[in-house]
Amino acid sequence: MPAFKWEEQKTPRYRYLIYGVPGVGKTTLSASLPGKTYMLSLDGSFTRIKAYQGNQDIWLIDPETPIEDLNRFVVWFNHNAETYDNLVIDNLSNLQKLWFVEKAKESKTGLDNQLAHYNEYSNWAIRLFSKLLSYDVNILFTAWEARRPITDANGQQFEQYGPDVRDQVRDYVMGNCDVVGRLISKEDGTRGVILTGDVGTYAKNRLDDRRGCVANELFTLRLPAETGRPSQAEPSDGQ
């Protein structure tokens, strides 16, 4: 295997996963990404967002044939990725629901999923996201929020907030993202992103030292304190 060479690396690209309850503003937040954005919409949420109305850079999944349609998307984006700075995949939670509905059509009743479908979905989704993550663009995944019971090393039980995505797929996507954040809305309407994980929340931030931020500042990276300058995660020239 050839040695890794830093000087041959391209401009860094960033990977985000933002989750929250439906309606908290995940799709709206995606419109604040700097640069030219393409959206792969898995639930049609963009139709309610003013910033996306009239935008032609959107692929809306066909809910009747989601698996075949995503295959077509990958072929199309494979030839067009170089013209975009960002890819938004909105939202992962709805994708798995569409996939299982599609697979259930193969049963006698058209409603039942087989046990084998669950492993099949994990393998299929990981292969799909592996391909999308290989593109030289910034990527933002969104997902709905779920609460899961967990038990810590001392036997105490907690409810933990995290993306509403099946475990293997969730862990794969989160492991490949630089930022995993929980989007929340305060009573006064202010939206913020939790960027630090704990026993009650899935979150991480390996791009800078922020533990949380106002939602519209998420894509502005903070350089180390000694520089004193914020850095916008903008595409490099020629991308």
C-alpha positions in Angstrom: 0.0 0.0 0.0 1.4 3.4 -0.9 2.3 5.8 1.9 -0.3 8.5 2.7 0.7 11.9 1.3 -0.8 15.0 2.8 0.3 17.2 0.0 -1.8 15.2 -2.5 -5.0 15.7 -0.5 -7.8 17.9 -1.9 -9.4 20.8 -0.1 -11.1 19.3 3.0 -14.8 18.5 2.7 -17.1 18.4 5.6 -19.7 15.8 6.7 -22.6 16.7 8.9 -25.5 14.8 10.4 -28.2 17.0 12.0 -31.3 15.4 13.7 -34.3 16.8 15.5 -38.1 16.5 15.9 -40.1 17.0 12.7 -40.7 20.7 12.0 -37.8 22.0 14.0 -36.1 23.4 10.9 -33.6 20.8 9.6 -34.4 21.4 5.9 -34.5 25.1 6.5 -31.0 24.9 8.1 -29.6 23.1 5.0 -30.4 26.2 2.9 -27.7 28.1 4.8 -24.8 26.0 3.5 -22.3 28.2 1.7 -21.8 27.4 -2.0 -23.9 25.6 -4.6 -26.1 22.9 -3.1 -27.9 19.9 -4.6 -30.6 18.3 -2.5 -31.6 14.6 -2.5 -35.0 14.9 -0.9 -36.3 11.7 0.7 -39.6 13.2 2.1 -40.5 16.3 0.1 -40.0 18.7 3.0 -38.3 21.3 0.8 -41.7 22.2 -0.8 -42.6 24.1 2.4 -39.2 26.0 2.6 -39.1 29.4 0.9 -35.4 29.2 0.2 -35.9 26.1 -2.0 -39.0 27.2 -3.8 -38.2 27.5 -7.5 -34.9 25.8 -7.0 -34.1 23.2 -9.8 -31.2 21.5 -8.0 -33.4 19.0 -6.3 -34.0 15.3 -6.8 -37.3 14.2 -5.1 -37.3 10.4 -4.6 -40.1 8.5 -6.2 -41.9 6.9 -3.2 -43.4 4.2 -5.5 -40.0 2.9 -6.6 -37.5 4.3 -4.1 -34.7 1.7 -4.5 -34.7 2.0 -8.3 -35.0 5.8 -8.2 -31.9 6.1 -5.9 -29.9 3.9 -8.3 -30.8 6.4 -11.0 -29.8 9.3 -8.7 -26.4 7.8 -8.0 -25.8 7.4 -11.8 -26.9 11.0 -12.4 -24.9 12.6 -9.6 -21.9 10.6 -10.4 -21.7 12.6 -13.7 -22.6 16.0 -12.1 -21.0 16.1 -8.6 -18.2 18.3 -9.8 -20.6 21.2 -10.4 -21.7 21.3 -6.8 -20.2 22.2 -3.5 -22.7 20.5 -1.2 -25.1 17.6 -1.2 -28.0 17.5 1.2 -29.6 14.1 2.0 -32.9 14.9 3.6 -34.0 12.8 5.5 -32.6 9.4 6.4 -35.5 8.4 8.7 -38.0 8.5 5.9 -35.7 6.6 3.5 -35.8 3.5 5.7 -39.5 3.7 6.0 -39.9 3.9 2.2 -37.4 1.0 1.7 -39.3 -1.4 4.1 -42.6 -0.5 2.5 -41.1 -1.3 -0.9 -39.7 -4.6 0.3 -43.0 -5.6 1.9 -44.6 -5.5 -1.5 -42.8 -8.8 -2.3 -44.8 -10.6 0.4 -48.1 -12.4 -0.2 -50.1 -9.7 1.6 -47.9 -6.8 0.3 -47.6 -5.6 3.9 -45.2 -8.0 5.7 -41.4 -7.6 6.1 -39.2 -10.7 6.4 -36.5 -10.9 9.1 -33.9 -11.0 6.3 -35.0 -7.5 5.2 -33.5 -5.9 8.2 -29.9 -7.0 7.5 -30.5 -6.4 3.8 -31.5 -2.8 4.5 -28.4 -2.2 6.6 -26.1 -3.6 3.9 -27.9 -1.7 1.1 -27.9 1.6 3.0 -24.3 1.4 4.0 -23.3 0.7 0.4 -25.3 3.7 -0.8 -24.0 6.1 1.8 -20.4 4.9 1.2 -20.8 5.9 -2.5 -22.3 9.3 -1.6 -19.5 10.0 0.9 -16.9 9.3 -1.8 -17.9 12.5 -3.7 -15.8 15.6 -3.4 -18.5 17.7 -1.9 -19.6 18.7 1.6 -22.5 16.5 2.7 -25.3 17.2 5.1 -27.5 14.3 6.3 -30.7 15.0 8.2 -32.9 12.7 10.3 -35.8 12.7 12.7 -35.1 12.4 16.4 -35.7 9.3 18.4 -35.4 8.4 22.1 -33.9 5.0 23.0 -33.5 3.4 26.4 -29.8 2.7 27.3 -28.1 1.2 30.3 -24.7 2.6 31.5 -21.9 0.6 33.0 -23.3 1.0 36.5 -26.7 -0.4 35.5 -28.5 2.9 35.4 -31.1 3.3 32.7 -31.5 6.5 30.6 -33.3 7.7 27.6 -30.9 8.9 24.9 -31.7 11.3 22.0 -30.3 10.3 18.7 -31.1 10.0 15.0 -34.2 7.9 14.1 -32.1 5.5 12.0 -31.5 1.8 12.4 -28.5 1.1 14.6 -25.9 -0.2 12.1 -26.7 2.5 9.5 -26.8 5.2 12.2 -23.4 4.2 13.6 -21.9 4.1 10.1 -23.1 7.5 9.1 -22.2 9.1 12.5 -18.8 7.5 12.4 -18.1 9.1 9.0 -19.4 12.6 9.9 -17.3 15.4 11.4 -20.3 16.9 13.1 -23.3 15.2 14.6 -25.7 17.7 16.2 -29.1 17.7 17.8 -31.3 20.7 16.5 -33.6 22.1 19.2 -35.9 25.1 19.4 -36.3 27.2 22.6 -39.6 28.6 23.8 -38.7 32.0 22.3 -38.2 30.4 18.9 -34.4 30.5 18.9 -32.9 27.4 17.3 -29.7 25.9 18.5 -27.5 22.9 17.8 -26.1 20.7 20.5 -22.6 19.6 19.5 -21.4 17.8 22.6 -22.5 14.3 23.3 -23.3 12.8 26.7 -25.2 9.9 28.2 -28.5 11.5 27.1 -27.6 12.8 23.6 -25.7 11.6 20.5 -23.5 14.5 19.4 -19.9 15.2 18.4 -17.9 18.0 16.8 -14.4 17.4 15.5 -14.1 20.5 13.4 -13.7 23.1 16.2 -14.1 23.6 19.9 -17.8 24.6 20.0 -20.0 22.6 22.3 -23.1 24.2 20.8 -24.1 27.1 18.5 -27.0 29.1 17.2 -28.4 27.1 14.2 -27.6 29.7 11.5 -23.9 29.7 12.6 -23.4 25.9 12.3 -21.5 26.1 9.1 -19.2 28.8 10.2 -16.1 27.1 11.6 -14.2 28.6 14.5 -10.4 28.6 14.3 -8.3 28.0 17.5 -8.5 31.0 19.9 -5.0 32.2 19.1 -6.0 33.2 15.5 -9.1 35.1 16.6 -10.8 34.7 13.3 -13.8 32.6 12.3 -13.6 30.6 9.1 -16.6 30.1 6.8 -16.7 26.5 5.4 -16.7 27.7 1.9 -15.7 25.7 -1.2 -12.3 26.3 -2.7 -11.9 28.2 -6.0 -12.6 26.0 -9.0 -14.9 23.6 -7.1 
